[in-house]
Amino acid sequence: MTGESTNTAGTRATGSIVLKTLKSPEEGGTKKEYEDFLEKIDSHVSINWEFGQDVAYAIRNTKLPTFKEPNDLSDNDKAVQWKVRLWNQTVDRYGMQIATLEDNMGALFALLLDNLSKLMKSKVRAKKGYTKADEDKDALWLLKVVEDITLNFEETKPKLLAVDDQMERIMKLKQGEATNEDYVKTVTKELKVFEKHGGDFLWGKTQTRAYALRSRLAIDEYTQNNGTPPDAESENELNNMIKKALKEEILAMAMMKRVDKKRFGNLQISLKNSYLLGKNDYPTSVAEVLKILNNYQPEWTPPSASGLLRHQLETLELETQLQTADQVYRSCNQTETNKLIT
């Protein structure tokens, strides 16, 4: 059990969290145990720490959340007392949120490190950059290193080979008996690992052309709506949104290809046939994939020829057995009748 003490700023509730010690792969530690480890911490900090959702975001994305700075009041608004008061509260909250995040990330560093096995700790401390990370209580650095160790992305083989191994792992994924939610979650996580280490999943010339076209259209629409072209920051934001959408389409397609054929084979065939006829019904987001899988109703299919033949043979066999039984019954009755007559 790892008990958490209350910090000086009072931003974390006094409480405790029971964590299973995280082991390295050499000790039998598994990827599932690593995921459960993080999920439990994520849930705990979200509920028990002030501004805990900000820490949870950092755990899920291995990067800090960004906060929008409060806008300055106009001269007219400065003359309205209640607006000034609300603005002051907004600024205070903004400053508190930033300060609390920094403090909480230091606490997260300690929480993570305290719950690693001895071997895992020794691996972490042997990593380049540990001394500075320890001084800064850099939880993001620790999260990335622990993930690399758990997923075998250590410097024991060329990084290109490790990325290729991860690509192979994704390509071999199948839904099998997993629930739709667990399947979507697994694929998404594996892809994040792949791209985090330098991969660009299924991004080719087609996606590059689509990206360029959508970017040009988005800039034209922005210019038309605002009367002026976007500045560098706005254009970069638009392009990031476009690339994210394209990557989501790729992920959705990859998910649909690897669903369980027993449950969704007809769905896959239907999507292919629709596309062949000029109608693209493939989902373009992870949310759409999950919605389709959870609500899909399989089409009725008549029994196969072999199944029908088997049914007919079984029926024939049953009829033969009944006829035989009837003949035996009649024969026995006739014998008894003959005895009575004689």
Secondary structure, 3 states (H helix, E strand, C coil): CEEECCCCCCCECCEEECCCCECCHHHCCCHHHHHHHHHHHHHHHHHHECCHHHHHHHHHHCCCCCCCCCCCCCHHHHCCHHHHHHHHHHHHHHHHHHHHHHHHHHHHHHHHHHCECHHHHHHHHCCCCHHHHHHHCCHHHHHHHHHHHHCCCCCCCCHHHHHHHHHHHHHCCCCCCCCHHHHHHHHHHHHHHHHHCCCCCCCCHHHHHHHHHHHHHHHHHHHHHHCCCCCHHHHHHHHHHHHHHHHHHHHHHHHHHCCCHHHHHHHHHHHHHHHHCCCCCCCCCHHHHHHHHHHCCCCCCCCCHHHHHHHHHHHHHHHHHHHHHHHHHHHHHHHHHHHHHC
